[in-house]
Amino acid sequence: MIITFADRKLHKYANKDSLAIQKMGANRAKLFKQRLGQLHAADNFTDLIHLPGHYHQLKDNRKDQWACKLDSPYR
């Protein structure tokens, strides 16, 4: 699966672990990298529905977008 980032900060955090830990904290950075790994390994979004992280499709004007949880309330 191809992963794109709308936010340059998230793109930097995905590519530099030390920066992610500094800005997000160790636990959230670990979950962020784990979710990226899950996305990368998946063939399609239906593969993600039963994984930890509560992957779900958004509604209304964001119906073509998906979200997942890192830790409450961050997704």
C-alpha positions as CSV (number, residue, x, y, z in Angstrom):
1,M,0.0,0.0,0.0
2,I,1.3,3.5,-0.8
3,I,1.4,5.8,2.1
4,T,1.2,9.6,1.6
5,F,1.3,12.3,4.3
6,A,-0.7,15.5,4.2
7,D,1.4,16.9,7.0
8,R,5.2,17.4,6.6
9,K,5.7,16.9,10.3
10,L,4.2,13.4,10.2
11,H,6.4,12.6,7.2
12,K,9.5,13.6,9.1
13,Y,8.4,11.6,12.2
14,A,7.9,8.5,10.0
15,N,11.5,8.7,8.7
16,K,13.4,9.7,11.8
17,D,12.7,7.7,15.0
18,S,14.5,10.1,17.3
19,L,12.5,13.1,16.2
20,A,9.2,11.1,16.5
21,I,10.1,10.1,20.1
22,Q,11.1,13.7,21.0
23,K,7.9,15.2,19.6
24,M,5.4,12.4,20.3
25,G,6.8,10.6,23.3
26,A,8.1,7.1,23.3
27,N,4.8,5.2,23.5
28,R,3.0,7.2,20.8
29,A,6.0,7.1,18.5
30,K,6.1,3.3,18.9
31,L,2.4,3.0,18.0
32,F,2.8,5.4,15.1
33,K,5.6,3.3,13.6
34,Q,3.6,0.1,14.3
35,R,0.5,1.5,12.5
36,L,2.7,2.6,9.5
37,G,4.1,-0.9,9.3
38,Q,0.6,-2.4,9.3
39,L,-0.5,0.0,6.5
40,H,2.6,-0.9,4.5
41,A,2.0,-4.6,4.9
42,A,-1.7,-4.5,4.0
43,D,-2.9,-5.2,0.5
44,N,-6.1,-3.3,1.1
45,F,-8.1,-1.6,3.9
46,T,-10.2,-4.6,4.6
47,D,-7.0,-6.3,5.8
48,L,-6.7,-3.7,8.6
49,I,-10.3,-3.8,10.0
50,H,-9.5,-6.6,12.5
51,L,-6.0,-5.4,13.6
52,P,-5.4,-3.4,16.8
53,G,-5.7,0.3,16.2
54,H,-9.4,0.5,15.4
55,Y,-9.1,1.2,11.7
56,H,-12.3,2.7,10.4
57,Q,-13.7,4.5,7.4
58,L,-14.7,8.1,8.0
59,K,-18.2,9.5,7.1
60,D,-19.8,12.4,5.3
61,N,-17.4,14.7,3.5
62,R,-14.4,12.4,4.4
63,K,-16.1,9.2,3.2
64,D,-13.0,8.2,1.1
65,Q,-10.6,8.5,4.0
66,W,-9.7,6.2,6.9
67,A,-8.5,6.7,10.4
68,C,-6.9,4.6,13.2
69,K,-6.2,5.2,16.8
70,L,-2.8,5.6,18.4
71,D,-3.8,6.3,21.9
72,S,-6.8,8.2,23.1
73,P,-7.6,10.8,21.9
74,Y,-4.9,10.7,19.1
75,R,-5.6,9.1,15.7
